[in-house]
């Protein structure tokens, strides 16, 4: 940035001074850069998966139309991440009048401070440069957010020190929205904003003016407004004032991953599984079980669908599962970390903390529901992989009174030895292609997968300590 113009005169003689750049709005800037990205091809927002054919085209429409917009969706649907990705469509740097609190355009200032400075210094007016990251302002809407927080308030101390009247614009301490001038202002959970603050926000969007402590202030702010909300809160009567809702140009519906494979790709991208000093190997079917836990939870009637089941559930569950397997490997001196189904039970806290339960679910308990989700996910994974063997010999072995204890701290070799005692189990698992015969860790995990599926089908039972036995159904 050292080569960028530092005075208004130099700025006027640079590329920033040509007519099409003078007074260019942030919406035009986003539109121009989005068009360039569309012409270049490739993903518009790298790293955001699952929205390529649904949400992102609608978002591109809104930006090309220069609309304010709102993302409607349940928690954990990457709404905030999508908003933050908009920063990549801003220019690398933007000139402002040095010292301006609201990023005044040197060619079209709107604040009293910037106008006075340009009038006094002319072409020698100092210019500062603002990076793209500084042009994104985000706020979580809560009932205690005030007009002063978002728009501004009078500062008596500033008035006294400068010898100004309170009605003078120079006495205003600007809020977050004016400070986002010539940038993006994102407001999460819009319906939680108090009604009078929504009115103030609407006045800025509609008229470009505000009233601070009774004094009207004209601010022609250049801001792209982006909001997020839960669909039910957004449509509920009284949650949002109708004029503000009508002013928002585009309503874009977000969603959870529509396919397990897509969810697995998101979890693999986001979960921290590469650990220092050890090799982590995540078996494909275990990664699928982790993802299916979330899919099963979203279909469970005991889980509050209005709250949703965040995509953070499989991400944090995967991290916890790997961490528990890492503990075991370190204690046993194993060189490779291979998570098993038992590690999912050890990571129940990563599931229960993400579930909002209905009344029926509260009666059952979050832990009991989480265990059931693991079993159902295991059964669904086994079926999805085309494993239709009945495993009758194994079931008969347990029905005759046999018991198998599978602890989460046992080594891969010990687990394999235990499963070798179950008739036809290891041979069927290997024959179905779930694991290679010489891979003890994979064989053990695959056998656990089968037993969990049989528990889900009520052909076996499993205690909380990991003891498999005859069905109690």
C-alpha positions in Angstrom: 0.0 0.0 0.0 3.1 2.3 0.2 2.7 3.0 -3.6 -0.9 4.2 -3.3 -1.7 7.9 -3.5 -1.6 9.7 -0.2 -3.3 13.0 -1.1 -6.5 13.9 -2.8 -4.6 15.5 -5.7 -2.6 12.4 -6.4 -5.7 10.3 -6.0 -7.5 12.3 -8.7 -4.6 11.8 -11.1 -4.5 8.0 -10.5 -6.8 5.2 -11.8 -9.1 6.0 -8.9 -9.8 9.4 -10.3 -11.3 8.2 -13.6 -15.1 8.9 -14.0 -16.3 5.4 -13.6 -14.4 5.0 -10.3 -15.4 8.3 -8.8 -18.4 7.8 -6.5 -18.7 4.1 -7.3 -21.1 2.5 -4.8 -20.2 -0.7 -2.9 -23.1 -2.5 -4.7 -21.5 -1.6 -8.0 -18.1 -2.7 -6.8 -19.5 -6.1 -5.7 -21.4 -6.4 -8.9 -18.3 -5.6 -11.0 -16.1 -8.1 -9.1 -18.8 -10.8 -9.2 -19.2 -10.4 -13.0 -15.4 -10.8 -13.3 -15.5 -14.0 -11.2 -18.4 -15.4 -13.2 -16.5 -14.7 -16.5 -13.4 -16.4 -15.1 -15.4 -19.6 -14.2 -14.8 -21.8 -11.2 -16.5 -21.6 -7.8 -17.8 -18.2 -6.6 -17.1 -18.9 -3.0 -14.5 -21.7 -2.5 -14.9 -23.7 0.6 -18.7 -23.5 0.8 -20.1 -26.9 -0.2 -23.6 -27.9 -1.0 -25.0 -24.6 -2.2 -23.6 -24.6 -5.7 -26.9 -25.2 -7.3 -29.3 -23.7 -4.8 -28.2 -20.9 -2.5 -25.2 -19.4 -4.3 -27.1 -18.8 -7.6 -29.8 -16.9 -5.7 -27.1 -14.9 -3.8 -25.4 -14.0 -7.1 -28.8 -12.8 -8.4 -29.2 -10.6 -5.4 -25.7 -9.1 -5.8 -26.1 -8.5 -9.5 -29.5 -6.8 -8.8 -27.8 -4.7 -6.1 -30.3 -5.9 -3.5 -30.1 -6.0 0.3 -30.8 -9.6 1.2 -31.6 -12.0 4.0 -30.5 -15.6 4.5 -33.3 -17.7 6.1 -32.3 -21.0 7.7 -31.8 -23.0 10.8 -28.6 -23.0 12.9 -25.5 -24.5 11.5 -26.3 -23.9 7.8 -23.2 -21.8 7.1 -25.2 -18.5 6.9 -22.5 -16.4 8.7 -19.8 -18.1 6.7 -21.5 -17.2 3.5 -21.9 -13.6 4.5 -18.2 -13.4 5.4 -17.3 -14.9 2.0 -18.7 -11.7 0.4 -15.6 -9.9 1.6 -13.7 -11.6 -1.2 -15.7 -9.7 -3.7 -14.5 -6.3 -2.4 -11.5 -4.5 -3.8 -8.1 -5.1 -2.1 -8.0 -1.5 -0.8 -10.3 1.6 -0.8 -9.3 5.3 -0.4 -10.9 7.3 2.4 -10.4 10.8 3.8 -7.8 10.2 6.5 -9.3 10.4 10.0 -12.9 9.8 8.8 -14.9 7.6 11.1 -17.3 6.6 8.4 -14.9 5.9 5.5 -15.8 9.0 3.6 -15.3 8.9 -0.2 -12.7 11.6 -1.0 -14.7 12.5 -4.1 -18.1 12.4 -2.5 -17.8 13.0 1.3 -20.9 12.8 3.4 -19.7 13.7 6.9 -19.2 17.2 8.2 -15.6 16.3 9.2 -14.6 15.2 5.7 -16.3 18.1 4.0 -14.5 20.6 6.2 -11.2 18.9 5.8 -11.4 18.9 2.0 -12.6 22.5 1.9 -9.6 23.5 4.0 -6.8 21.4 2.5 -8.0 20.9 -1.1 -5.7 18.7 -3.1 -3.5 18.3 -0.1 -6.2 16.5 1.8 -4.5 13.3 3.2 -5.8 10.0 2.0 -5.8 6.7 4.0 -6.5 3.3 2.6 -8.8 0.6 4.1 -8.4 -3.1 3.4 -11.3 -5.3 2.4 -11.5 -7.1 5.8 -12.0 -3.8 7.5 -15.1 -3.1 5.4 -17.1 -5.9 6.8 -19.0 -5.3 10.0 -21.0 -8.0 11.7 -23.4 -7.8 14.6 -25.6 -10.3 16.5 -29.0 -8.8 17.0 -30.3 -9.1 20.6 -33.2 -7.4 22.4 -30.8 -5.1 24.2 -29.2 -3.6 21.1 -30.1 0.1 20.9 -30.3 2.7 18.2 -27.1 4.2 19.7 -25.3 0.9 19.1 -26.3 0.6 15.5 -26.6 4.3 14.4 -25.0 6.5 16.9 -25.5 8.9 19.8 -24.5 12.4 20.9 -21.3 12.7 22.8 -21.5 15.6 25.3 -17.7 15.3 26.1 -16.9 15.8 22.4 -19.2 18.7 22.3 -17.6 20.4 25.3 -14.1 19.8 24.1 -14.8 21.1 20.6 -17.1 24.0 21.7 -19.9 22.6 19.6 -23.7 22.7 20.1 -25.2 19.3 20.8 -27.1 19.6 17.5 -23.8 19.9 15.6 -23.0 16.8 13.6 -19.4 16.9 14.9 -20.7 15.9 18.3 -22.0 12.5 17.1 -20.4 9.3 18.1 -21.3 7.1 15.1 -22.6 3.5 15.6 -21.7 0.3 13.7 -23.9 1.0 10.7 -22.3 4.4 9.7 -18.9 2.9 10.4 -19.7 0.2 7.8 -20.1 3.0 5.1 -18.9 1.8 1.7 -18.8 -1.7 3.0 -21.0 -4.6 4.1 -23.0 -4.6 7.3 -24.3 -8.0 8.4 -26.9 -8.4 11.1 -27.5 -11.9 12.4 -30.9 -13.0 13.8 -32.7 -9.9 12.6 -36.1 -10.7 14.3 -34.5 -10.4 17.8 -33.9 -6.7 17.2 -36.3 -4.5 19.1 -39.1 -2.8 17.1 -37.8 0.7 17.5 -34.4 -0.3 16.4 -35.9 -1.9 13.3 -37.7 1.4 12.6 -34.3 3.2 12.8 -32.8 0.6 10.5 -35.7 1.0 8.0 -35.2 4.8 8.0 -31.6 4.4 7.0 -32.5 2.0 4.2 -35.5 4.0 3.0 -34.6 7.6 3.5 -30.9 7.7 4.3 -31.6 9.8 7.4 -31.7 9.2 11.2 -32.7 11.1 14.2 -30.3 11.0 17.1 -31.8 12.3 20.4 -34.3 14.3 18.4 -31.8 15.9 16.0 -32.3 14.9 12.3 -29.0 13.9 10.6 -28.8 13.3 6.8 -26.5 10.4 6.1 -26.4 9.1 2.5 -24.8 5.9 3.6 -23.5 3.5 1.0 -23.9 0.1 2.6 -24.9 -3.4 1.5 -27.1 -4.7 4.2 -27.2 -8.5 4.7 -29.3 -10.3 7.4 -29.9 -13.7 8.7 -32.9 -15.2 10.5 -34.6 -18.4 11.5 -37.6 -18.8 9.0 -40.1 -19.3 11.8 -39.0 -16.2 13.7 -38.9 -14.2 10.5 -42.5 -15.0 9.5 -44.0 -14.9 13.0 -46.4 -12.1 13.6 -44.8 -9.2 15.4 -41.2 -10.4 15.1 -40.3 -8.0 12.3 -41.9 -4.8 11.2 -43.6 -5.1 7.8 -41.9 -2.1 6.1 -38.5 -3.4 6.9 -39.4 -6.9 5.6 -40.7 -5.3 2.5 -37.6 -3.3 2.0 -35.3 -6.3 1.9 -34.8 -7.1 -1.8 -34.1 -10.9 -1.7 -35.0 -13.7 0.7 -32.7 -16.7 0.2 -33.5 -20.0 1.9 -30.5 -22.0 3.2 -30.6 -25.7 4.0 -28.7 -28.7 5.5 -26.7 -31.0 3.2 -29.2 -33.0 1.1 -27.0 -36.1 0.7 -24.9 -38.0 3.2 -21.9 -37.9 0.9 -22.1 -34.1 0.8 -22.3 -33.9 4.5 -19.3 -36.1 4.8 -17.3 -33.8 2.5 -18.2 -30.8 4.6 -17.3 -32.6 7.8 -14.0 -33.8 6.3 -13.2 -30.2 5.3 -14.1 -28.6 8.6 -13.2 -31.1 11.3 -9.7 -30.9 12.8 -8.5 -34.5 12.5 -4.8 -34.1 11.5 -3.1 -34.4 14.9 0.6 -33.7 15.7 2.9 -36.7 16.2 0.4 -39.4 15.2 -1.1 -40.8 12.0 -4.9 -40.6 11.9 -6.8 -43.0 9.6 -10.5 -42.5 9.5 -12.3 -45.5 8.0 -14.9 -44.5 5.3 -17.8 -46.3 7.0 -17.0 -44.7 10.3 -17.1 -41.3 8.7 -20.5 -42.2 7.3 -21.8 -43.3 10.6 -20.7 -39.9 12.1 -22.6 -38.0 9.4 -25.7 -40.2 9.6 -26.0 -39.4 13.3 -26.9 -35.9 12.2 -29.2 -37.1 9.4 -31.0 -39.4 11.8 -31.4 -36.6 14.4 -33.0 -34.3 11.8 -35.7 -36.9 11.2 -36.3 -37.8 14.8 -39.6 -36.5 16.0 -38.2 -36.1 19.6 -35.8 -33.5 18.3 -37.0 -30.0 17.9 -37.1 -29.4 14.2 -37.7 -25.6 14.6 -34.3 -25.4 16.2 -32.7 -27.8 13.8 -29.6 -30.0 14.1 -26.5 -28.0 13.3 -23.9 -29.2 10.8 -21.5 -28.6 13.7 -22.8 -31.8 15.3 -20.9 -34.2 12.9 -17.9 -31.8 12.9 -17.5 -31.7 16.6 -18.4 -35.4 16.9 -15.7 -36.4 14.5 -13.2 -34.3 16.4 -14.2 -35.9 19.7 -14.1 -39.4 18.2 -10.6 -38.8 16.8 -9.5 -37.4 20.2 -10.7 -40.4 22.1 -9.0 -42.7 19.7 -5.9 -40.6 20.0 -6.0 -41.1 23.8 -6.2 -44.9 23.4 -3.3 -44.9 20.9 -1.1 -42.9 23.2 -1.8 -45.1 26.2 -1.2 -48.3 24.2 1.8 -47.0 22.3 0.1 -47.5 18.9 1.6 -45.6 16.0 -1.7 -45.2 14.2 -5.0 -43.7 15.4 -8.0 -45.6 14.0 -11.4 -44.6 15.5 -14.0 -47.3 16.2 -17.7 -47.3 17.0 -16.9 -47.5 20.7 -15.3 -44.0 20.3 -18.7 -42.6 19.3 -20.2 -43.7 22.6 -17.2 -42.1 24.4 -18.0 -38.8 22.5 -21.7 -38.6 23.5 -21.2 -35.1 24.8 -20.6 -33.9 21.3 -24.1 -35.1 20.4 -26.2 -34.3 23.4 -25.0 -30.7 23.5 -26.3 -30.1 20.0 -29.8 -31.5 20.4 -32.8 -29.4 21.4 -35.5 -31.9 22.5 -39.3 -31.8 22.4 -41.2 -32.8 25.5 -41.2 -36.5 24.6 -37.5 -36.3 24.0 -36.9 -34.7 27.4 -38.7 -37.7 29.0 -36.4 -40.2 27.3 -33.2 -38.1 27.9 -30.6 -36.8 25.5 -28.1 -39.5 26.3 -30.5 -42.3 25.5 -31.6 -40.7 22.3 -27.9 -40.1 21.3 -27.2 -43.8 21.8 -30.2 -44.7 19.7 -29.0 -42.3 16.9 -25.6 -44.1 16.8 -27.3 -47.5 16.4 -29.7 -46.3 13.7 -26.8 -44.5 11.9 -24.8 -47.8 12.0 -27.7 -49.8 10.6 -28.3 -47.2 7.8 -24.6 -47.2 6.9 -24.5 -51.0 6.7 -27.6 -51.1 4.4 -26.3 -48.2 2.3 -23.1 -50.2 1.7 -25.1 -53.1 0.3 -24.4 -55.5 3.2 -27.5 -57.7 3.4 -26.0 -60.7 5.1 -28.3 -61.9 8.0 -25.4 -62.8 10.4 -27.6 -65.6 11.8 -24.7 -67.6 13.1 -23.5 -64.6 15.2 -27.0 -63.9 16.5 -27.5 -67.6 17.5 -24.2 -67.5 19.3 -25.4 -64.6 21.4 -28.8 -66.1 21.9 -27.2 -69.2 23.4 -25.9 -67.1 26.2 -22.6 -65.8 24.9 -21.5 -62.3 25.9 -18.8 -60.1 24.3 -17.4 -57.1 26.1 -15.9 -54.5 23.7 -14.3 -51.7 25.7 -13.1 -48.4 24.2 -9.6 -48.7 25.7 -8.8 -52.2 24.1 -6.1 -52.4 21.5 -6.9 -53.3 17.9 -5.4 -56.7 18.3 -7.5 -57.5 21.4 -10.7 -56.3 19.7 -9.9 -58.5 16.7 -9.2 -61.5 18.9 -12.6 -61.0 20.6 -14.5 -60.8 17.4 -12.7 -63.9 16.0 -14.6 -65.9 18.6 -18.0 -64.9 17.1 -19.0 -67.4 14.5 -18.8 -66.2 10.9 -18.6 -62.6 11.9 -15.1 -61.7 10.8 -15.3 -63.8 7.6 -18.6 -62.1 6.6 -17.2 -58.7 7.3 -14.1 -59.4 5.1 -16.2 -61.1 2.4 -18.6 -58.1 2.2 -15.6 -55.8 1.6 -15.9 -53.8 4.8 -12.3 -54.5 5.8 -9.2 -56.4 4.7 -8.4 -59.6 6.6 -5.0 -58.4 7.7 -6.1 -55.0 9.0 -7.0 -55.6 12.6 -8.1 -52.1 13.3 -10.5 -52.0 10.3 -11.8 -55.5 11.0 -12.6 -54.6 14.6 -14.4 -51.4 13.6 -16.4 -53.2 10.9 -17.4 -55.9 13.3 -18.6 -53.3 15.8 -20.6 -51.7 13.0 -22.3 -55.0 12.3 -23.2 -55.5 16.0 -24.5 -52.0 16.4 -26.7 -52.5 13.4 -28.0 -55.8 14.9 -28.8 -53.9 18.1 -30.7 -51.3 16.1 -32.7 -54.2 14.5 -33.4 -55.6 18.1 -31.6 -58.9 17.3 -28.9 -58.1 20.0 -28.6 -55.9 23.0 -25.9 -53.6 24.2 -25.2 -52.3 27.6 -23.9 -48.8 28.3 -20.5 -50.4 29.1 -20.2 -52.0 25.7 -21.4 -55.5 26.5 -23.2 -57.3 23.6 -25.6 -60.1 24.4 -28.9 -61.7 23.5 -31.8 -59.4 22.6 -34.0 -58.3 25.5 -36.8 -57.3 23.1 
